[in-house]
């Protein structure tokens, strides 16, 4: 839809179908209001896609990681939104959970392997993208001193170990709904994530700022929109007992690797961000959004140095996002 609005896609009659079970029926209903999605055409799609003919062209659409490297969403309007009825129902559900929908709130989505276990997909192949929720607690409590903080996720491994009254473990509340998953992502102050799932919805569909921590693979960094920020996981060289530099990651191809099967044979293991690194990133994100952040000349120079290295090896990408200032200051190997 962004491409159509910008004249980058020819105007033609299109019908969309989906083969798999929708991950969220409320979101599908919202898309159906603006796109012709009719699964009655699925058999015709299969015939045309496999055999061709009938003067009908077909193509499979696949978007990973909420990728918008051309930054189309910053140049176009938001295309889907909630109806009055959906908003009223979401507000009713919010109040049942103690959420005031008219005041700022921040959702958190932190990936673990429980969901993959539930749908019976192998978890060890992608385990480096998992995180330990306990490392997020200091950051969550910092946010909760300012805003309602809501832990998201359809299935999670363990409850939050905090008694902060402004933190809601929504994922374990027993009152999770598909509509509220979308509403909280679309109406938040900012979305806090380990780069998985709903953050792409918040960023691309609803144009919300996102803070990504424990981010990997670093090759996906150009997905950052203006106002979004990340800090990456660290790549540790076991034999040399040091972290790889950004240039080493990009030149070796390891910047695009995110699994033990890819990295371990090269003598590399991945380290999560520390609680302090996550906390510092949250402090910067909240300060930037409330207008109190004071950026030093050194902060700006370090960020430009990071992107200059990245741009040298990825010249076709537009790099406009923020890398955590404290993270770059304390980890100079990301500047080389």
C-alpha positions as CSV (number, residue, x, y, z in Angstrom):
1,X,0.0,0.0,0.0
2,X,2.9,2.3,0.7
3,X,4.3,1.5,-2.8
4,X,0.9,2.3,-4.4
5,X,0.6,5.6,-2.6
6,X,4.1,6.6,-3.7
7,X,3.5,5.5,-7.3
8,X,6.1,2.8,-7.1
9,X,3.8,-0.1,-8.0
10,X,1.5,-0.1,-11.1
11,X,-2.2,0.2,-10.5
12,X,-3.7,-3.1,-11.2
13,X,-6.5,-5.3,-9.9
14,X,-5.2,-7.5,-7.1
15,X,-6.7,-10.1,-4.9
16,X,-4.8,-11.4,-1.8
17,X,-5.1,-14.8,-0.3
18,X,-3.4,-16.5,2.7
19,X,-2.6,-20.2,3.0
20,X,-1.7,-20.5,6.7
21,X,-3.9,-19.9,9.7
22,X,-3.8,-16.2,10.6
23,X,-1.6,-15.4,13.6
24,X,-4.1,-12.7,14.6
25,X,-7.7,-12.6,13.3
26,X,-8.3,-9.1,14.6
27,X,-5.4,-7.8,12.5
28,X,-6.7,-9.8,9.5
29,X,-10.1,-8.1,9.8
30,X,-8.4,-4.7,9.8
31,X,-6.4,-5.5,6.7
32,X,-9.6,-6.7,5.0
33,X,-11.0,-3.2,5.3
34,X,-8.3,-1.8,3.0
35,X,-7.1,-4.8,0.9
36,X,-9.2,-7.3,-1.2
37,X,-8.4,-10.5,0.8
38,X,-10.6,-13.3,-0.4
39,X,-9.5,-16.9,0.2
40,X,-12.1,-18.2,-2.3
41,X,-9.4,-17.3,-4.8
42,X,-6.8,-19.6,-3.3
43,X,-7.4,-22.6,-5.7
44,X,-7.1,-20.2,-8.7
45,X,-3.8,-18.8,-7.2
46,X,-2.4,-22.4,-6.9
47,X,-3.3,-23.2,-10.5
48,X,-1.8,-19.9,-11.9
49,X,1.2,-20.0,-9.6
50,X,2.2,-23.6,-10.5
51,X,1.0,-23.8,-14.2
52,X,0.7,-20.2,-15.4
53,X,-1.9,-19.3,-18.0
54,X,-5.3,-17.8,-17.9
55,X,-3.8,-14.4,-18.3
56,X,-3.4,-14.2,-14.5
57,X,-0.1,-13.5,-12.8
58,X,0.6,-14.6,-9.3
59,X,3.3,-14.0,-6.8
60,X,4.1,-14.9,-3.2
61,X,4.7,-12.0,-0.8
62,X,7.1,-12.5,2.1
63,X,8.2,-9.7,4.4
64,X,10.7,-10.6,7.2
65,X,11.5,-8.6,10.3
66,X,9.2,-5.8,9.4
67,X,11.7,-4.8,6.8
68,X,11.3,-1.3,5.3
69,X,14.8,-0.5,4.1
70,X,13.5,2.1,1.6
71,X,11.7,3.8,4.5
72,X,8.4,3.9,2.7
73,X,6.4,4.2,5.9
74,X,8.1,7.5,6.8
75,X,6.8,8.9,3.5
76,X,3.2,7.7,3.6
77,X,0.1,7.8,5.8
78,X,-1.0,5.1,8.2
79,X,-3.3,2.8,6.2
80,X,-5.2,0.9,8.8
81,X,-6.7,1.9,12.2
82,X,-9.2,0.8,14.7
83,X,-13.0,1.4,14.3
84,X,-15.0,3.1,17.0
85,X,-16.4,-0.3,18.0
86,X,-12.9,-1.9,18.2
87,X,-11.6,1.0,20.2
88,X,-14.5,0.8,22.6
89,X,-14.0,-2.9,23.1
90,X,-10.2,-2.5,23.6
91,X,-10.9,0.2,26.2
92,X,-13.2,-2.1,28.0
93,X,-10.6,-4.8,28.1
94,X,-7.9,-2.4,29.1
95,X,-9.9,-1.3,32.1
96,X,-10.5,-4.9,33.2
97,X,-6.7,-5.2,33.3
98,X,-6.1,-1.9,35.2
99,X,-4.7,-0.2,32.1
100,X,-5.8,3.4,31.4
101,X,-5.9,3.6,27.6
102,X,-5.8,7.4,27.7
103,X,-2.4,7.6,29.4
104,X,1.0,6.5,28.0
105,X,1.9,2.9,28.3
106,X,4.9,0.8,27.1
107,X,4.6,-2.8,26.0
108,X,7.6,-5.2,26.2
109,X,8.0,-8.3,24.1
110,X,11.0,-10.5,25.0
111,X,11.5,-13.7,23.0
112,X,12.1,-17.1,24.6
113,X,11.8,-20.6,23.2
114,X,8.4,-21.5,24.7
115,X,6.3,-20.4,21.8
116,X,8.4,-22.5,19.3
117,X,8.1,-25.5,21.7
118,X,4.3,-25.1,21.7
119,X,4.0,-25.1,17.9
120,X,6.5,-28.0,17.8
121,X,9.2,-26.2,15.8
122,X,12.9,-26.9,16.6
123,X,14.2,-24.3,19.2
124,X,17.9,-25.0,19.2
125,X,18.4,-23.8,15.7
126,X,17.5,-20.2,16.5
127,X,18.3,-20.1,20.3
128,X,20.7,-17.1,20.0
129,X,17.8,-14.8,19.5
130,X,16.2,-15.8,22.8
131,X,16.7,-13.7,25.9
132,X,16.4,-14.0,29.7
133,X,13.5,-11.9,30.9
134,X,15.2,-11.4,34.3
135,X,17.8,-9.1,32.7
136,X,15.0,-6.8,31.7
137,X,13.6,-6.2,35.2
138,X,15.7,-3.1,36.1
139,X,14.7,-1.5,32.8
140,X,11.1,-2.4,33.2
141,X,11.0,-0.9,36.7
142,X,12.6,2.3,35.4
143,X,9.9,2.6,32.8
144,X,7.1,1.7,35.3
145,X,8.1,4.6,37.5
146,X,6.9,6.8,34.6
147,X,4.4,4.7,32.5
148,X,2.3,1.6,32.7
149,X,4.5,-1.2,31.5
150,X,2.9,-4.3,29.9
151,X,4.7,-7.6,29.3
152,X,3.4,-9.1,26.0
153,X,3.5,-12.6,24.5
154,X,1.0,-15.4,23.8
155,X,3.2,-18.0,25.5
156,X,6.1,-17.2,27.9
157,X,8.5,-19.3,29.9
158,X,8.3,-17.7,33.3
159,X,6.5,-14.9,35.2
160,X,8.1,-11.5,35.9
161,X,10.1,-11.4,39.1
162,X,8.9,-7.9,40.2
163,X,6.3,-6.5,42.6
164,X,6.2,-3.1,40.9
165,X,2.5,-2.0,41.0
166,X,2.8,-0.4,37.5
167,X,4.0,-3.5,35.7
168,X,1.4,-5.9,34.3
169,X,2.3,-9.4,33.2
170,X,-0.4,-9.3,30.6
171,X,0.9,-12.5,28.9
172,X,0.0,-14.5,32.1
173,X,-3.1,-12.5,33.1
174,X,-5.6,-15.0,31.6
175,X,-7.2,-12.0,29.8
176,X,-5.1,-11.8,26.7
177,X,-7.0,-11.2,23.4
178,X,-6.1,-10.8,19.8
179,X,-7.7,-7.4,19.6
180,X,-5.8,-6.2,22.7
181,X,-2.5,-7.5,21.3
182,X,-2.9,-5.2,18.3
183,X,-4.4,-2.3,20.2
184,X,-1.5,-2.2,22.8
185,X,1.0,-2.3,19.9
186,X,-0.7,0.4,18.0
187,X,-1.4,2.9,20.7
188,X,1.7,2.6,22.9
189,X,4.1,5.4,23.8
190,X,6.9,3.3,22.4
191,X,7.4,-0.5,21.9
192,X,10.2,-2.2,23.8
193,X,11.4,-5.5,22.2
194,X,14.1,-8.0,21.6
195,X,13.2,-7.8,17.9
196,X,10.4,-10.4,17.3
197,X,6.9,-10.2,16.0
198,X,4.7,-7.4,17.3
199,X,7.5,-4.8,17.2
200,X,7.3,-4.8,13.4
201,X,3.5,-4.2,13.6
202,X,4.1,-1.3,16.0
203,X,6.8,0.2,13.8
204,X,5.5,-0.3,10.3
205,X,1.7,-0.4,10.5
206,X,1.2,2.1,13.4
207,X,4.4,4.1,13.0
208,X,5.4,3.9,16.6
209,X,9.0,4.2,17.9
210,X,10.6,1.0,18.9
211,X,13.6,0.2,21.2
212,X,15.3,-3.0,20.2
213,X,17.7,-4.7,22.7
214,X,19.5,-8.0,22.3
215,X,19.2,-7.3,18.6
216,X,20.6,-9.7,16.0
217,X,21.6,-10.3,13.4
218,X,23.2,-6.9,13.0
219,X,22.7,-7.1,9.2
220,X,19.1,-6.1,9.9
221,X,20.1,-2.8,11.5
222,X,18.9,-0.8,8.4
223,X,15.3,-1.6,9.3
224,X,15.5,1.1,11.9
225,X,13.2,4.1,11.2
226,X,13.9,7.6,12.5
227,X,13.3,7.7,16.2
228,X,13.9,3.9,16.7
229,X,16.9,2.7,18.5
230,X,18.8,-0.6,19.1
231,X,21.6,-2.2,21.0
232,X,23.0,-5.5,19.5
233,X,24.0,-8.7,21.1
234,X,27.8,-9.3,21.3
235,X,29.8,-11.8,19.2
236,X,32.5,-13.3,21.4
237,X,35.6,-15.0,19.8
238,X,36.2,-17.9,22.1
239,X,39.9,-18.6,21.2
240,X,41.0,-15.0,21.1
241,X,38.9,-14.0,24.1
242,X,37.5,-10.8,22.6
243,X,34.5,-9.4,20.9
244,X,34.4,-9.1,17.1
245,X,34.5,-5.7,15.6
246,X,31.7,-4.4,13.4
247,X,34.0,-4.5,10.4
248,X,34.9,-8.2,11.1
249,X,31.3,-9.1,11.3
250,X,30.4,-7.4,8.0
251,X,33.4,-8.6,6.1
252,X,33.1,-12.2,7.2
253,X,29.4,-12.5,6.6
254,X,28.7,-13.3,10.2
255,X,26.6,-10.1,10.5
256,X,23.8,-12.1,8.8
257,X,24.2,-15.1,11.1
258,X,21.9,-15.7,14.1
259,X,22.1,-19.4,15.0
260,X,24.5,-21.6,16.9
261,X,24.7,-23.9,13.9
262,X,26.2,-21.0,11.8
263,X,28.4,-19.3,14.5
264,X,29.7,-22.0,16.8
265,X,31.8,-23.8,14.1
266,X,33.6,-20.4,13.6
267,X,34.5,-20.3,17.2
268,X,31.9,-17.6,18.0
269,X,29.4,-17.5,20.8
270,X,26.8,-14.8,21.3
271,X,26.4,-12.9,24.6
272,X,23.2,-11.2,25.6
273,X,23.1,-7.5,26.6
274,X,23.6,-7.0,30.3
275,X,20.9,-5.6,32.6
276,X,22.9,-2.3,32.8
277,X,23.2,-2.0,29.0
278,X,19.4,-2.5,28.7
279,X,18.7,0.0,31.4
280,X,20.9,2.6,29.8
281,X,19.2,2.1,26.5
282,X,15.8,2.5,28.1
283,X,16.9,5.7,29.9
284,X,18.1,7.2,26.6
285,X,14.9,6.2,24.7
286,X,12.6,7.7,27.4
287,X,14.6,10.8,27.6
288,X,14.6,11.3,23.8
289,X,10.9,10.9,23.7
290,X,10.1,13.3,26.5
291,X,12.6,15.9,25.1
292,X,15.1,15.8,28.0
293,X,17.9,13.9,26.2
294,X,21.0,16.0,25.7
295,X,23.2,14.6,23.0
296,X,26.9,15.3,23.2
297,X,29.2,15.9,20.2
298,X,30.9,12.6,21.1
299,X,27.6,10.7,21.1
300,X,26.8,11.9,17.6
301,X,30.3,11.2,16.3
302,X,30.2,7.7,17.6
303,X,26.9,7.0,15.9
304,X,28.1,8.5,12.6
305,X,31.3,6.3,12.9
306,X,29.2,3.2,13.4
307,X,27.0,3.9,10.3
308,X,30.0,4.9,8.2
309,X,31.5,1.5,8.7
310,X,28.2,-0.1,8.1
311,X,27.5,2.0,4.9
312,X,30.9,1.1,3.4
313,X,29.9,-2.6,3.3
314,X,26.2,-2.1,2.8
315,X,26.0,0.9,0.4
316,X,22.4,0.3,-0.8
317,X,20.8,0.7,2.6
318,X,19.7,4.0,4.1
319,X,20.8,4.0,7.8
320,X,18.9,6.5,9.8
321,X,18.2,4.9,13.2
322,X,19.9,5.3,16.6
323,X,22.4,3.0,18.3
324,X,22.4,3.3,22.1
325,X,24.8,6.1,23.1
326,X,26.1,4.4,26.3
327,X,26.4,1.1,24.4
328,X,28.7,2.6,21.8
329,X,30.7,4.5,24.4
330,X,31.4,1.4,26.4
331,X,31.9,-1.0,23.5
332,X,34.3,0.7,21.1
333,X,34.8,-2.5,19.0
334,X,31.5,-1.6,17.4
335,X,33.2,1.5,16.0
336,X,35.9,-0.3,14.1
